[in-house]
Amino acid sequence: MVEMELIAPGADIVGFEHRAETPAEREAVEKAVGLLKAGAELFAFPADAGCSLREAELESALLPDDRDEDEAHEHEDHAEFHVRYRFHCTQPDALNHVDIGYFRRFPAARELEAQFITARGQATQELTPASARLRF
């Protein structure tokens, strides 16, 4: 099992950091949720590792919810997307990196904090468009 956690500001993903108010903003959030949950689109593991996405859990203050307006306004400053991924790899010994497609999908992003857990341990790495390979 490989677990990855991505934390990204709403501005990098959808261009704003408040709850979606207009139809265009709601559409941008829906599209972003789809892209973020499609982990296979964002992460390219070595083919020999045989990795497949098993689960993607996404949280964000940008998503519609049942909170009252006062509480929602308290938490909307600098809202971010927080996604946890779980991949299963049939040949974990072949894992030594993953190429991150995040910057191609979200061109406003300039850096990304990635936290990962493998059989070899746990670490954090900062990624950029010029350096988008996460090494294990």
Backbone as CSV, one residue per row, in Angstrom:
resi,resn,N_x,N_y,N_z,CA_x,CA_y,CA_z,C_x,C_y,C_z
1,MET,0.830,-1.178,0.000,0.000,0.000,0.000,0.880,1.250,0.000
2,VAL,0.553,2.212,-0.795,1.200,3.514,-0.794,0.122,4.520,-0.434
3,GLU,0.390,5.325,0.579,-0.531,6.378,0.976,0.117,7.712,0.677
4,MET,-0.662,8.597,0.045,-0.164,9.927,-0.287,-1.183,10.947,0.189
5,GLU,-0.679,12.088,0.617,-1.549,13.158,1.065,-1.128,14.434,0.347
6,LEU,-2.092,15.074,-0.325,-1.831,16.318,-1.040,-2.619,17.438,-0.380
7,ILE,-1.960,18.553,-0.142,-2.598,19.734,0.425,-2.313,20.879,-0.536
8,ALA,-3.381,21.484,-1.074,-3.194,22.527,-2.077,-4.163,23.677,-1.833
9,PRO,-3.679,24.915,-1.918,-4.555,26.074,-1.758,-5.622,26.108,-2.851
10,GLY,-6.802,26.559,-2.495,-7.874,26.692,-3.472,-7.477,27.556,-4.651
11,ALA,-6.680,28.598,-4.398,-6.243,29.489,-5.486,-5.454,28.728,-6.544
12,ASP,-4.660,27.746,-6.141,-3.884,26.958,-7.098,-4.775,26.043,-7.935
13,ILE,-5.854,25.581,-7.334,-6.703,24.587,-7.985,-7.821,25.228,-8.807
14,VAL,-8.560,26.172,-8.194,-9.728,26.754,-8.856,-9.638,28.265,-9.057
15,GLY,-8.585,28.891,-8.518,-8.409,30.319,-8.707,-9.045,31.194,-7.647
16,PHE,-9.601,30.598,-6.588,-10.180,31.357,-5.489,-10.137,30.510,-4.223
17,GLU,-10.335,31.176,-3.072,-10.245,30.480,-1.785,-11.474,30.733,-0.910
18,HIS,-12.628,30.838,-1.534,-13.887,31.003,-0.812,-14.899,30.004,-1.370
19,ARG,-15.983,29.797,-0.650,-17.003,28.890,-1.168,-17.526,29.402,-2.501
20,ALA,-17.760,28.484,-3.409,-18.245,28.841,-4.738,-19.600,29.535,-4.633
21,GLU,-19.701,30.678,-5.305,-20.942,31.448,-5.257,-21.616,31.531,-6.618
22,THR,-20.849,31.616,-7.672,-21.429,31.745,-9.014,-21.481,30.367,-9.675
23,PRO,-22.296,30.230,-10.717,-22.308,28.961,-11.449,-20.918,28.574,-11.975
24,ALA,-20.150,29.556,-12.445,-18.804,29.266,-12.962,-17.895,28.759,-11.846
25,GLU,-17.988,29.352,-10.658,-17.175,28.895,-9.528,-17.586,27.489,-9.093
26,ARG,-18.886,27.223,-9.056,-19.353,25.875,-8.687,-18.864,24.839,-9.701
27,GLU,-18.901,25.208,-10.964,-18.413,24.303,-12.013,-16.912,24.056,-11.868
28,ALA,-16.150,25.098,-11.540,-14.703,24.949,-11.350,-14.407,24.005,-10.184
29,VAL,-15.163,24.130,-9.095,-14.954,23.245,-7.940,-15.313,21.810,-8.307
30,GLU,-16.437,21.593,-8.991,-16.832,20.240,-9.394,-15.775,19.601,-10.296
31,LYS,-15.258,20.369,-11.243,-14.223,19.853,-12.146,-12.962,19.500,-11.360
32,ALA,-12.571,20.373,-10.430,-11.374,20.131,-9.619,-11.531,18.870,-8.772
33,VAL,-12.701,18.685,-8.179,-12.945,17.496,-7.366,-12.761,16.240,-8.225
34,GLY,-13.313,16.252,-9.424,-13.157,15.106,-10.319,-11.700,14.830,-10.656
35,LEU,-10.952,15.878,-10.963,-9.539,15.704,-11.294,-8.732,15.219,-10.094
36,LEU,-8.999,15.786,-8.921,-8.247,15.393,-7.729,-8.557,13.966,-7.297
37,LYS,-9.786,13.524,-7.467,-10.144,12.161,-7.075,-9.628,11.121,-8.069
38,ALA,-9.332,11.537,-9.278,-8.805,10.621,-10.299,-7.300,10.528,-10.131
39,GLY,-6.862,9.897,-9.071,-5.446,9.824,-8.743,-4.574,9.247,-9.836
40,ALA,-5.117,8.333,-10.627,-4.327,7.747,-11.705,-3.971,8.793,-12.756
41,GLU,-4.764,9.858,-12.842,-4.484,10.952,-13.770,-3.372,11.858,-13.240
42,LEU,-3.195,11.868,-11.921,-2.247,12.785,-11.303,-0.916,12.143,-10.940
43,PHE,-0.883,10.806,-10.860,0.317,10.116,-10.393,0.675,8.988,-11.354
44,ALA,1.928,8.979,-11.802,2.419,7.916,-12.689,3.530,7.158,-11.959
45,PHE,3.189,5.984,-11.455,4.167,5.113,-10.800,4.922,4.327,-11.864
46,PRO,6.089,3.783,-11.531,6.781,2.921,-12.496,5.844,1.779,-12.925
47,ALA,5.792,1.517,-14.216,4.882,0.489,-14.743,5.102,-0.867,-14.082
48,ASP,6.357,-1.214,-13.803,6.672,-2.513,-13.200,6.087,-2.673,-11.796
49,ALA,5.729,-1.562,-11.133,5.208,-1.633,-9.765,3.762,-2.105,-9.726
50,GLY,3.039,-1.995,-10.835,1.654,-2.472,-10.888,0.729,-1.761,-9.906
51,CYS,0.808,-0.456,-9.836,0.018,0.315,-8.860,-1.339,0.718,-9.424
52,SER,-2.352,0.630,-8.572,-3.684,1.090,-8.947,-4.310,1.826,-7.770
53,LEU,-5.107,2.827,-8.092,-5.775,3.626,-7.071,-6.865,2.798,-6.412
54,ARG,-6.873,2.775,-5.076,-7.904,2.068,-4.321,-8.877,3.023,-3.660
55,GLU,-8.399,4.211,-3.262,-9.260,5.136,-2.548,-8.717,6.557,-2.658
56,ALA,-9.624,7.517,-2.777,-9.268,8.937,-2.747,-10.301,9.645,-1.884
57,GLU,-9.833,10.260,-0.808,-10.719,10.994,0.104,-10.373,12.473,0.012
58,LEU,-11.367,13.301,-0.270,-11.139,14.725,-0.474,-11.952,15.533,0.530
59,GLU,-11.295,16.539,1.108,-11.956,17.485,2.004,-11.573,18.890,1.571
60,SER,-12.531,19.816,1.698,-12.238,21.210,1.394,-13.359,22.093,1.907
61,ALA,-12.995,23.253,2.452,-13.987,24.243,2.856,-14.655,24.868,1.630
62,LEU,-14.103,24.625,0.443,-14.697,25.142,-0.789,-15.902,24.325,-1.233
63,LEU,-16.038,23.116,-0.686,-17.141,22.250,-1.076,-18.423,22.665,-0.384
64,PRO,-19.571,22.487,-1.039,-20.834,22.800,-0.372,-21.031,21.877,0.823
65,ASP,-21.620,22.410,1.880,-21.893,21.581,3.047,-23.104,22.133,3.783
66,ASP,-23.375,21.570,4.973,-24.569,21.938,5.727,-24.305,22.908,6.860
67,ARG,-23.093,23.516,6.914,-22.803,24.457,7.989,-23.648,25.710,7.807
68,ASP,-23.934,26.401,8.913,-24.656,27.668,8.777,-23.706,28.723,8.210
69,GLU,-24.261,29.819,7.687,-23.468,30.844,7.014,-22.368,31.434,7.890
70,ASP,-22.665,31.716,9.190,-21.659,32.317,10.066,-20.454,31.406,10.215
71,GLU,-20.692,30.122,10.448,-19.585,29.180,10.607,-18.813,29.045,9.301
72,ALA,-19.511,29.007,8.186,-18.853,28.866,6.887,-17.927,30.053,6.627
73,HIS,-18.366,31.281,6.945,-17.521,32.451,6.710,-16.292,32.459,7.614
74,GLU,-16.393,31.863,8.794,-15.237,31.816,9.697,-14.114,30.965,9.148
75,HIS,-14.442,29.979,8.319,-13.449,29.002,7.870,-13.065,29.122,6.403
76,GLU,-13.540,30.157,5.707,-13.276,30.178,4.276,-12.011,30.923,3.876
77,ASP,-11.353,31.646,4.757,-10.108,32.314,4.401,-9.044,31.275,4.077
78,HIS,-8.399,31.422,2.944,-7.306,30.542,2.521,-7.724,29.072,2.517
79,ALA,-8.898,28.809,1.997,-9.386,27.433,1.922,-8.489,26.611,1.004
80,GLU,-8.314,25.352,1.350,-7.453,24.462,0.576,-8.174,23.155,0.296
81,PHE,-7.615,22.407,-0.640,-8.066,21.053,-0.916,-7.118,20.112,-0.193
82,HIS,-7.664,19.136,0.474,-6.888,18.154,1.221,-7.344,16.782,0.718
83,VAL,-6.421,16.058,0.077,-6.777,14.775,-0.530,-5.838,13.685,-0.020
84,ARG,-6.422,12.570,0.399,-5.653,11.400,0.814,-5.898,10.289,-0.206
85,TYR,-4.812,9.713,-0.694,-4.872,8.648,-1.695,-4.296,7.372,-1.115
86,ARG,-4.878,6.254,-1.535,-4.329,4.938,-1.217,-4.231,4.148,-2.519
87,PHE,-3.024,3.719,-2.814,-2.743,2.914,-4.000,-2.305,1.527,-3.554
88,HIS,-2.648,0.513,-4.316,-2.140,-0.829,-4.083,-1.171,-1.142,-5.215
89,CYS,0.002,-1.632,-4.853,1.029,-1.969,-5.843,1.363,-3.451,-5.721
90,THR,1.275,-4.166,-6.844,1.531,-5.608,-6.825,3.011,-5.934,-6.718
91,GLN,3.884,-5.023,-7.140,5.333,-5.231,-7.071,5.975,-4.047,-6.352
92,PRO,5.802,-3.957,-5.029,6.309,-2.781,-4.307,7.822,-2.584,-4.402
93,ASP,8.572,-3.646,-4.656,10.023,-3.494,-4.783,10.406,-2.630,-5.988
94,ALA,9.496,-2.502,-6.954,9.774,-1.693,-8.141,9.485,-0.206,-7.907
95,LEU,8.948,0.127,-6.746,8.636,1.532,-6.444,9.893,2.290,-6.050
96,ASN,10.220,3.293,-6.805,11.309,4.177,-6.408,10.968,5.642,-6.678
97,HIS,9.839,5.875,-7.370,9.408,7.239,-7.644,7.954,7.243,-8.106
98,VAL,7.412,8.430,-8.185,6.131,8.663,-8.853,6.214,10.037,-9.507
99,ASP,5.803,10.101,-10.761,5.779,11.374,-11.473,4.426,12.031,-11.226
100,ILE,4.460,13.294,-10.832,3.270,14.025,-10.429,2.747,14.851,-11.607
101,GLY,1.534,14.551,-12.048,0.903,15.287,-13.140,0.088,16.477,-12.658
102,TYR,0.150,16.751,-11.388,-0.609,17.829,-10.743,-0.405,19.173,-11.425
103,PHE,0.833,19.488,-11.748,1.126,20.805,-12.315,0.603,20.948,-13.742
104,ARG,0.496,19.863,-14.476,-0.096,19.921,-15.817,-1.601,20.154,-15.720
105,ARG,-2.244,19.545,-14.727,-3.697,19.678,-14.549,-4.090,21.012,-13.913
106,PHE,-3.207,21.539,-13.057,-3.482,22.779,-12.328,-2.325,23.756,-12.549
107,PRO,-2.281,24.421,-13.707,-1.128,25.251,-14.078,-0.871,26.447,-13.175
108,ALA,-1.841,26.881,-12.375,-1.600,28.000,-11.453,-0.739,27.575,-10.267
109,ALA,-0.620,26.281,-10.035,0.156,25.762,-8.903,1.648,25.971,-9.142
110,ARG,2.335,26.444,-8.131,3.773,26.688,-8.217,4.577,25.742,-7.341
111,GLU,3.940,25.192,-6.306,4.605,24.215,-5.458,3.551,23.353,-4.802
112,LEU,3.964,22.202,-4.314,3.053,21.250,-3.714,3.774,20.498,-2.615
113,GLU,3.143,20.381,-1.478,3.699,19.582,-0.391,3.106,18.183,-0.503
114,ALA,3.960,17.183,-0.641,3.512,15.793,-0.741,4.034,15.018,0.463
115,GLN,3.138,14.326,1.147,3.519,13.451,2.252,3.239,12.031,1.795
116,PHE,4.202,11.127,2.006,3.974,9.755,1.558,4.471,8.758,2.584
117,ILE,3.848,7.578,2.530,4.214,6.472,3.409,4.395,5.242,2.531
118,THR,5.550,4.610,2.625,5.807,3.355,1.918,6.381,2.364,2.924
119,ALA,6.698,1.182,2.458,7.320,0.180,3.331,8.680,0.657,3.841
120,ARG,9.296,1.579,3.124,10.615,2.094,3.524,10.535,3.252,4.510
121,GLY,9.328,3.798,4.723,9.200,4.881,5.681,8.256,5.972,5.239
122,GLN,8.317,7.059,5.954,7.439,8.204,5.740,8.286,9.451,5.508
123,ALA,7.839,10.327,4.613,8.595,11.546,4.341,7.689,12.595,3.713
124,THR,8.227,13.780,3.573,7.556,14.891,2.913,8.525,15.449,1.877
125,GLN,7.995,15.847,0.741,8.830,16.438,-0.302,8.071,17.595,-0.932
126,GLU,8.760,18.689,-1.186,8.146,19.809,-1.890,8.413,19.646,-3.377
127,LEU,7.355,19.732,-4.166,7.434,19.554,-5.606,7.129,20.874,-6.307
128,THR,7.688,21.052,-7.494,7.447,22.230,-8.317,7.232,21.779,-9.759
129,PRO,6.758,22.660,-10.632,6.614,22.255,-12.039,7.934,21.763,-12.647
130,ALA,9.048,22.328,-12.235,10.346,21.920,-12.771,10.882,20.664,-12.104
131,SER,10.359,20.312,-10.961,10.812,19.140,-10.215,9.586,18.409,-9.675
132,ALA,8.925,17.670,-10.563,7.655,17.032,-10.233,7.761,15.527,-10.057
133,ARG,8.937,15.045,-9.719,9.121,13.614,-9.457,9.289,13.414,-7.967
134,LEU,8.400,12.628,-7.391,8.454,12.276,-5.978,9.278,10.996,-5.873
135,ARG,10.388,11.072,-5.132,11.295,9.919,-5.021,11.124,9.252,-3.658
136,PHE,11.035,7.930,-3.692,10.880,7.161,-2.450,12.227,6.697,-1.959
